[in-house]
Amino acid sequence: MGTAADVAAVWRIESARIVAALTRFTGDFGLAEDAAQEAVAEALVSWPQGAPADPAGWLMTTARRRAIDAIRRRVALRDRYALLAAEADAHADADAQIDPERIDDDVLALMFISCHPVLSPEARIALTLRVVAGLSTEEIARAFLVPVPTVQARITRGKKTIAAAGIPFELPPPDERRERLSSVLSVLYVIFTEGSTATSGERLVRPDVAYEAVRLTRTLAALLPTEPEVHGLLALCELTAARFPARTSADGTPILLDDQDRTRWDFAAIRRGLAALSVASTRGLGPYGLQAAIAATHASASSVEDTDWDRIVVLYEALGRVAPSPIVELNRAVAVAMATGPAQALLIVDELIATDRLPGSHLVPTVRGELLTRLGRHPEARAELELAARRCPNLPERSVLLRKAAALA
């Protein structure tokens, strides 16, 4: 060990623990993250000459020292520096490890801070990936196809907002925890969704982004084992990610569900997803759990024809009652088309268009084009698919739409 890849691997695994422990130690979220990054930079220089026996402990000790140095430079906080320095001197370097008795609460508090509702959605995502997941700003920028300075600005603004709002490093009280938990779950869901089906760019799927969301959700499920919706989200992520190996060809061309080789699905992920769904079901399914139940119905079918589409329609109807959205209605239309035929489904889609609930989206003309194709109305279907292609920012998905439109010529 000692290469840059080794440092990156240790950081990816231990970053949440280190930053969380430093935040508790200093009481300053921004300072903790900066000190941890300085420790990583020092590791890149010193580890090639001789890697430490305890890499995580080395990073923790070095980061603590950098934090103390930073506080020392703040003239207004000299008294606090003296207190922290005395505390640090009281512990040998061997004791500067992350406290195993506090780490669960520390990491959980770090998640709640990174996803605090006072932050913008973009800042929540950037901070979660940077501070909790340990991704670099370059990696985050690549994942979401935005410039590195944009990510850096979001992280900087996020830390300043946290400091200005005086958000303490602690778990929110029980009466606030459920409300704040929804923010954490929504951030993880957005990260996974972007990895599962990229909104733009040259790849349909970004597995690295999606699997990072799965890893963070597993961590959250371990920290909050009695929260059903955490397990519901974990089930949804596992069951959806199970299809990744069959969703694209070797050259990245998308493969539609009808044409996927289901023997290539990740059955270990399906088993994990079904187990998480079983835990989520103990108290009744929420929005994430219902979506996971839909994914489980797909996962249990040997083919598209063998899928229990009636059950999927019922699940989408339930989802529409607890978490109504135009996307849910659009997906329900697809399920209705499979269960009872395209004519009834077309009425649902046309209602979405009439009420302008998804303006500018490529998804509505995509679904409408498919339904019109099944109804034999090929000129109309081709026009819808061409419109969808013009609106679609994801290149592989756009190519599929154009091929379908050309086939209807």
CORPERA-V767423 format. One line per field, one symbol per residue. phi: phi as a letter, one per 20 degrees, with the letter a starting at -180 (. if undefined). A space follows every 50 residues. Layout:
phi: ???
This chain:
phi: .qfffffffffffdgffffffffffemcffffffffffffffffeefger fffcgffffffffgfffffffffegfdfffggffffffffdfgfeeffff fdffffffffffffdfgfefgfffffffffeeenfffffffffdlcfggf fgfffffffffffffmffeaffggfdffffffffffffffffffffbffb odcfddgfffffffffffffffecfdefffffffffffffffeggdecef enffdfggdfeffefeffffffffffffffffcneegffffffffffffe eeaffefeffffgfffffffeebfafffffffffffffecofffffffff ffffelecfmfeffffffffffffenefffffffffffffefeeffffff fffffffef
